[in-house]
Amino acid sequence: MNPIQLIKNEDLSYTVIYYGKEVGYIAKIRYMTSRYRGFRAVSVHGEIGYARNLLDAQNVLMGMHH
């Protein structure tokens, strides 16, 4: 069993759960200058990170987890 769960929310964001506790949230974004799509990861502690894909955003959140 994987201790990390990625749950898709009704608003199309994602919640990351680690061993039953919320680690943070991920949402799709679009950069204004380049128009590229990406993901913003926000931890439950208020830290913010950015990634190019969903898996990388999940890894960013796990790196913020303490």
N, C-alpha and C positions, 0 to 999 in steps of 0.2 A: 504494500500500500504506500502510495506517495504521500508524504506529509504536507506537500504544497498543493492547495486547491485553487483553481482559477474559476470564479463564478461570474457569469455574465448577468448584469443587472438589466432591469427594464429600460433604463435610460441609455443603454448601449455602452455603459462603462463596465469595468470589471473590478471585482473585489478579490484580493489575494489573501488566502487563509493559510496559516502555517501552524500545524498541530492544533487546530481548532480555534486559533486566535487571529483576529484581523491584523494584517501587516500594513495594508494600505490599499490604494485605489489606482486604477489605470484608466485613462480616457484617450480617445483618438484626438489628434490635433492636426492643424495644417499651418505650416510656417508662412507668414505673410510675404516675406521677400522672395522666397524660392518656390512657394506653392507646393513644396514636398509635404507628404503626410508623415506623421510620426506619432509618438505616444508620450503622454505626460504621466509620470508616476508620482503620487503623493503619499507619503507615509502617514501613519496615524500620529506621528510626532510633528508633522508639518514640514518635513523635508521634501524638496521637490527635485525630481530628476527627469531626464528626457532620453528617449531611445528611438531607434528606427523601426523596431518591430515589437510585437507583443511579448515574445520570449525575453528579449533584452530588457524590456520594461519590468517584467517580473523579476529578472535577475538584479536590476537596479534596486528594486524594493527590498529584495532579500539582503542585499548589501547594506542597506540602511537599517535593517532590523537589529535591535539590541535589546 
